[in-house]
């Protein structure tokens, strides 16, 4: 007998693969990626009242991964307004388990106050300190003890050197079958100076760090199906699966 649920999933899988060969669609997505990043499109959205500073497409991808993996812990470097922490915590609340660990070199007092007063704070813990400081990493290790399934999201300083250090420090946390996501790999694909005043640029960004990292870490692979699915994303080639 036919299985309509499985048939739908297979059709979707085939459609996503075909996106990789659809030049018209890919060109349209590339144009939008460039124009929208220059217009700071990601700053337009909130989740449960907190600015999230992410593309909705990437957040849908993260939702799919979190629902599939059901992690006991999500580690995120880079807190900003706390929207991503709240988002991940709310998904874990729906699943019924899990915590979010946020790390930032400077958790601004007004943002900290809003995060701590949020109903989803019960699933959030924060560490203030550089994500690439050994003391911070040790605190993260202590917090991660006993967690069986862990995801990691890197979204702090976007220079090559910083992200490569984060990849080296936090990749060991990622459990088999889970993901290590490096956000803002899109920088490599955008014009130089698209956001004036930022130290990252073509040749010095998360994507260059990911490529360098993968040379010595065959336990991670780029999940190209996510890239083909989203097309509009700040993290192309940044969704790394531990195999």
C-alpha positions as a Markdown table, in Angstrom:
| # | Residue | x | y | z |
|---|---|---|---|---|
| 1 | Unk | 0.0 | 0.0 | 0.0 |
| 2 | Unk | 1.1 | 3.6 | -0.7 |
| 3 | Unk | 2.3 | 5.7 | 2.2 |
| 4 | Unk | 1.2 | 9.3 | 1.5 |
| 5 | Unk | 3.3 | 10.7 | 4.3 |
| 6 | Unk | 6.5 | 9.1 | 3.0 |
| 7 | Unk | 5.6 | 10.0 | -0.5 |
| 8 | Unk | 5.4 | 13.7 | 0.5 |
| 9 | Unk | 8.7 | 13.5 | 2.2 |
| 10 | Unk | 10.4 | 12.0 | -0.8 |
| 11 | Unk | 8.8 | 14.6 | -3.1 |
| 12 | Unk | 10.2 | 17.3 | -0.9 |
| 13 | Unk | 13.6 | 15.8 | -0.8 |
| 14 | Unk | 13.7 | 15.6 | -4.6 |
| 15 | Unk | 12.4 | 19.2 | -4.9 |
| 16 | Unk | 15.2 | 20.4 | -2.5 |
| 17 | Unk | 17.8 | 18.6 | -4.5 |
| 18 | Unk | 16.5 | 20.2 | -7.7 |
| 19 | Unk | 17.0 | 23.7 | -6.2 |
| 20 | Unk | 20.7 | 23.1 | -6.4 |
| 21 | Unk | 20.4 | 23.0 | -10.2 |
| 22 | Unk | 17.8 | 25.8 | -10.6 |
| 23 | Unk | 20.0 | 28.7 | -11.8 |
| 24 | Unk | 17.1 | 31.2 | -12.0 |
| 25 | Unk | 16.1 | 30.5 | -8.4 |
| 26 | Unk | 19.7 | 30.5 | -7.1 |
| 27 | Unk | 20.4 | 33.8 | -8.9 |
| 28 | Unk | 17.2 | 35.4 | -7.4 |
| 29 | Unk | 18.2 | 34.2 | -3.9 |
| 30 | Unk | 21.8 | 35.5 | -4.3 |
| 31 | Unk | 20.4 | 38.9 | -5.4 |
| 32 | Unk | 18.1 | 39.0 | -2.4 |
| 33 | Unk | 20.9 | 37.8 | 0.0 |
| 34 | Unk | 23.1 | 40.7 | -1.1 |
| 35 | Unk | 20.5 | 43.4 | -1.1 |
| 36 | Unk | 18.9 | 42.3 | 2.2 |
| 37 | Unk | 22.2 | 42.1 | 4.0 |
| 38 | Unk | 23.1 | 45.6 | 2.9 |
| 39 | Unk | 19.7 | 46.7 | 4.2 |
| 40 | Unk | 20.2 | 45.0 | 7.6 |
| 41 | Unk | 17.1 | 42.9 | 6.9 |
| 42 | Unk | 17.9 | 40.5 | 9.8 |
| 43 | Unk | 17.3 | 43.4 | 12.3 |
| 44 | Unk | 13.6 | 43.5 | 11.5 |
| 45 | Unk | 12.4 | 40.5 | 13.5 |
| 46 | Unk | 11.6 | 39.5 | 17.1 |
| 47 | Unk | 10.7 | 36.2 | 18.8 |
| 48 | Unk | 8.3 | 36.4 | 21.8 |
| 49 | Unk | 9.1 | 40.0 | 22.3 |
| 50 | Unk | 12.9 | 40.0 | 21.9 |
| 51 | Unk | 14.9 | 41.1 | 18.8 |
| 52 | Unk | 16.3 | 38.0 | 17.2 |
| 53 | Unk | 18.6 | 39.5 | 14.5 |
| 54 | Unk | 18.4 | 36.4 | 12.3 |
| 55 | Unk | 16.8 | 35.5 | 9.0 |
| 56 | Unk | 13.5 | 33.7 | 9.4 |
| 57 | Unk | 14.7 | 31.1 | 6.9 |
| 58 | Unk | 17.6 | 30.1 | 9.2 |
| 59 | Unk | 15.4 | 30.0 | 12.2 |
| 60 | Unk | 13.0 | 27.6 | 10.5 |
| 61 | Unk | 16.0 | 25.4 | 9.7 |
| 62 | Unk | 17.1 | 25.6 | 13.3 |
| 63 | Unk | 13.6 | 24.6 | 14.4 |
| 64 | Unk | 13.7 | 21.6 | 12.1 |
| 65 | Unk | 17.1 | 20.5 | 13.5 |
| 66 | Unk | 16.1 | 21.1 | 17.1 |
| 67 | Unk | 12.9 | 19.1 | 16.7 |
| 68 | Unk | 14.7 | 16.2 | 15.0 |
| 69 | Unk | 17.7 | 16.1 | 17.4 |
| 70 | Unk | 15.9 | 17.1 | 20.6 |
| 71 | Unk | 19.1 | 18.3 | 22.3 |
| 72 | Unk | 19.7 | 18.4 | 26.0 |
| 73 | Unk | 21.8 | 21.5 | 25.5 |
| 74 | Unk | 22.2 | 24.2 | 22.9 |
| 75 | Unk | 25.3 | 26.3 | 23.3 |
| 76 | Unk | 25.3 | 29.7 | 21.5 |
| 77 | Unk | 28.1 | 32.2 | 21.4 |
| 78 | Unk | 26.9 | 35.7 | 20.9 |
| 79 | Unk | 23.8 | 36.8 | 22.8 |
| 80 | Unk | 23.0 | 40.4 | 21.7 |
| 81 | Unk | 19.4 | 41.1 | 22.6 |
| 82 | Unk | 18.8 | 37.5 | 23.5 |
| 83 | Unk | 16.2 | 36.7 | 20.8 |
| 84 | Unk | 17.9 | 33.5 | 19.7 |
| 85 | Unk | 18.3 | 32.3 | 23.3 |
| 86 | Unk | 14.5 | 32.8 | 23.8 |
| 87 | Unk | 13.7 | 31.2 | 20.5 |
| 88 | Unk | 15.7 | 28.0 | 21.2 |
| 89 | Unk | 14.4 | 27.9 | 24.8 |
| 90 | Unk | 10.8 | 28.1 | 23.6 |
| 91 | Unk | 11.4 | 25.2 | 21.2 |
| 92 | Unk | 12.9 | 23.1 | 24.0 |
| 93 | Unk | 9.9 | 24.0 | 26.2 |
| 94 | Unk | 7.6 | 22.6 | 23.6 |
| 95 | Unk | 9.8 | 19.4 | 23.4 |
| 96 | Unk | 9.7 | 19.2 | 27.1 |
| 97 | Unk | 13.4 | 19.1 | 27.9 |
| 98 | Unk | 16.7 | 20.8 | 27.3 |
| 99 | Unk | 18.6 | 24.0 | 28.2 |
| 100 | Unk | 20.3 | 26.8 | 26.3 |
| 101 | Unk | 23.7 | 28.2 | 27.3 |
| 102 | Unk | 24.5 | 31.6 | 26.0 |
| 103 | Unk | 28.0 | 33.0 | 26.0 |
| 104 | Unk | 29.0 | 36.7 | 25.3 |
| 105 | Unk | 32.0 | 38.9 | 26.1 |
| 106 | Unk | 29.6 | 41.7 | 27.1 |
| 107 | Unk | 26.0 | 40.9 | 28.2 |
| 108 | Unk | 24.6 | 44.4 | 28.3 |
| 109 | Unk | 22.6 | 45.2 | 31.4 |
| 110 | Unk | 19.4 | 46.2 | 29.7 |
| 111 | Unk | 19.5 | 43.0 | 27.6 |
| 112 | Unk | 20.3 | 40.8 | 30.6 |
| 113 | Unk | 17.4 | 42.3 | 32.5 |
| 114 | Unk | 14.9 | 41.6 | 29.6 |
| 115 | Unk | 16.2 | 38.0 | 29.2 |
| 116 | Unk | 16.1 | 37.2 | 32.9 |
| 117 | Unk | 12.6 | 38.5 | 33.2 |
| 118 | Unk | 11.3 | 36.4 | 30.3 |
| 119 | Unk | 9.2 | 33.3 | 30.9 |
| 120 | Unk | 11.6 | 31.2 | 28.9 |
| 121 | Unk | 14.6 | 32.2 | 31.1 |
| 122 | Unk | 13.9 | 29.0 | 33.1 |
| 123 | Unk | 15.7 | 27.1 | 30.3 |
| 124 | Unk | 18.6 | 29.6 | 29.9 |
| 125 | Unk | 21.9 | 30.0 | 31.5 |
| 126 | Unk | 24.4 | 32.8 | 30.5 |
| 127 | Unk | 28.2 | 33.1 | 30.8 |
| 128 | Unk | 29.8 | 36.5 | 30.4 |
| 129 | Unk | 33.3 | 36.2 | 28.9 |
| 130 | Unk | 35.1 | 35.8 | 25.6 |
| 131 | Unk | 34.0 | 32.6 | 23.9 |
| 132 | Unk | 37.6 | 31.8 | 23.1 |
| 133 | Unk | 39.0 | 32.4 | 26.6 |
| 134 | Unk | 40.0 | 29.1 | 28.2 |
| 135 | Unk | 38.2 | 30.0 | 31.4 |
| 136 | Unk | 35.0 | 30.5 | 29.5 |
| 137 | Unk | 35.4 | 27.2 | 27.7 |
| 138 | Unk | 36.0 | 25.4 | 31.0 |
| 139 | Unk | 32.8 | 26.9 | 32.5 |
| 140 | Unk | 30.9 | 25.7 | 29.4 |
| 141 | Unk | 32.4 | 22.2 | 29.9 |
| 142 | Unk | 31.3 | 22.2 | 33.5 |
| 143 | Unk | 27.8 | 23.2 | 32.5 |
| 144 | Unk | 27.7 | 20.6 | 29.7 |
| 145 | Unk | 28.5 | 17.7 | 32.0 |
| 146 | Unk | 25.9 | 14.9 | 31.8 |
| 147 | Unk | 24.2 | 16.3 | 28.7 |
| 148 | Unk | 23.8 | 13.5 | 26.2 |
| 149 | Unk | 22.9 | 15.5 | 23.1 |
| 150 | Unk | 24.4 | 18.9 | 22.3 |
| 151 | Unk | 24.2 | 21.4 | 19.5 |
| 152 | Unk | 26.4 | 24.5 | 19.0 |
| 153 | Unk | 25.6 | 27.8 | 17.3 |
| 154 | Unk | 28.4 | 30.3 | 16.7 |
| 155 | Unk | 27.3 | 33.8 | 16.2 |
| 156 | Unk | 29.7 | 36.2 | 17.9 |
| 157 | Unk | 32.8 | 37.9 | 16.4 |
| 158 | Unk | 32.8 | 37.0 | 12.7 |
| 159 | Unk | 36.6 | 37.2 | 11.9 |
| 160 | Unk | 38.4 | 34.2 | 10.5 |
| 161 | Unk | 40.7 | 33.9 | 13.5 |
| 162 | Unk | 37.9 | 34.2 | 16.1 |
| 163 | Unk | 35.5 | 31.7 | 14.4 |
| 164 | Unk | 38.3 | 29.2 | 13.7 |
| 165 | Unk | 39.2 | 29.3 | 17.4 |
| 166 | Unk | 35.5 | 28.9 | 18.3 |
| 167 | Unk | 35.2 | 25.9 | 15.9 |
| 168 | Unk | 38.2 | 24.3 | 17.6 |
| 169 | Unk | 37.0 | 24.9 | 21.1 |
| 170 | Unk | 33.3 | 24.1 | 20.7 |
| 171 | Unk | 33.3 | 21.3 | 18.1 |
| 172 | Unk | 34.1 | 18.7 | 20.8 |
| 173 | Unk | 30.9 | 19.5 | 22.5 |
| 174 | Unk | 28.8 | 18.5 | 19.5 |
| 175 | Unk | 27.5 | 14.9 | 19.7 |
| 176 | Unk | 27.3 | 12.5 | 16.8 |
| 177 | Unk | 24.3 | 13.3 | 14.5 |
| 178 | Unk | 24.0 | 16.8 | 15.9 |
| 179 | Unk | 25.1 | 20.1 | 14.4 |
| 180 | Unk | 27.7 | 22.8 | 14.7 |
| 181 | Unk | 26.4 | 26.0 | 13.0 |
| 182 | Unk | 28.6 | 28.9 | 12.0 |
| 183 | Unk | 26.4 | 31.9 | 11.3 |
| 184 | Unk | 27.3 | 34.7 | 8.9 |
| 185 | Unk | 29.3 | 32.6 | 6.4 |
| 186 | Unk | 27.4 | 34.8 | 3.9 |
| 187 | Unk | 30.1 | 37.5 | 4.4 |
| 188 | Unk | 32.4 | 35.7 | 2.0 |
| 189 | Unk | 29.7 | 36.0 | -0.7 |
| 190 | Unk | 28.9 | 39.7 | -0.2 |
| 191 | Unk | 30.7 | 42.7 | -1.6 |
| 192 | Unk | 33.7 | 44.0 | 0.4 |
| 193 | Unk | 32.6 | 46.7 | 2.8 |
| 194 | Unk | 28.9 | 45.9 | 2.6 |
| 195 | Unk | 28.7 | 46.9 | 6.3 |
| 196 | Unk | 31.3 | 49.7 | 7.0 |
| 197 | Unk | 33.2 | 49.5 | 10.2 |
| 198 | Unk | 33.2 | 45.7 | 10.6 |
| 199 | Unk | 36.5 | 43.9 | 10.8 |
| 200 | Unk | 35.3 | 40.9 | 8.8 |
| 201 | Unk | 35.2 | 40.9 | 5.1 |
| 202 | Unk | 35.9 | 38.7 | 2.0 |
| 203 | Unk | 38.8 | 36.4 | 2.9 |
| 204 | Unk | 38.3 | 37.0 | 6.7 |
| 205 | Unk | 35.0 | 35.6 | 7.9 |
| 206 | Unk | 33.2 | 32.5 | 9.2 |
| 207 | Unk | 33.1 | 30.8 | 5.8 |
| 208 | Unk | 36.9 | 31.0 | 5.4 |
| 209 | Unk | 37.2 | 29.7 | 9.0 |
| 210 | Unk | 34.8 | 26.8 | 8.3 |
| 211 | Unk | 36.8 | 25.8 | 5.2 |
| 212 | Unk | 40.0 | 25.8 | 7.2 |
| 213 | Unk | 38.5 | 23.8 | 10.0 |
| 214 | Unk | 37.1 | 21.1 | 7.8 |
| 215 | Unk | 40.5 | 20.3 | 6.4 |
| 216 | Unk | 41.4 | 18.7 | 9.7 |
| 217 | Unk | 38.0 | 17.6 | 10.9 |
| 218 | Unk | 36.6 | 14.9 | 8.7 |
| 219 | Unk | 34.1 | 14.1 | 11.5 |
| 220 | Unk | 32.1 | 17.1 | 10.3 |
| 221 | Unk | 30.5 | 17.7 | 6.9 |
| 222 | Unk | 28.6 | 20.6 | 5.3 |
| 223 | Unk | 24.9 | 19.6 | 5.1 |
| 224 | Unk | 24.2 | 20.9 | 1.6 |
| 225 | Unk | 20.6 | 19.8 | 1.8 |
| 226 | Unk | 20.0 | 22.7 | 4.2 |
| 227 | Unk | 21.7 | 25.2 | 1.8 |
| 228 | Unk | 19.6 | 23.8 | -1.1 |
| 229 | Unk | 16.4 | 24.1 | 1.0 |
| 230 | Unk | 16.9 | 27.6 | 2.3 |
| 231 | Unk | 18.8 | 29.4 | -0.5 |
| 232 | Unk | 18.1 | 32.6 | 1.4 |
| 233 | Unk | 20.4 | 32.3 | 4.5 |
| 234 | Unk | 23.2 | 34.0 | 6.4 |
| 235 | Unk | 24.9 | 30.6 | 6.9 |
| 236 | Unk | 25.6 | 29.0 | 3.5 |
| 237 | Unk | 27.9 | 26.1 | 4.0 |
| 238 | Unk | 27.7 | 26.8 | 7.7 |
| 239 | Unk | 25.5 | 24.0 | 8.8 |
| 240 | Unk | 28.0 | 21.3 | 9.8 |
| 241 | Unk | 26.8 | 17.9 | 10.8 |
| 242 | Unk | 28.9 | 15.6 | 13.0 |
| 243 | Unk | 28.8 | 12.2 | 11.3 |
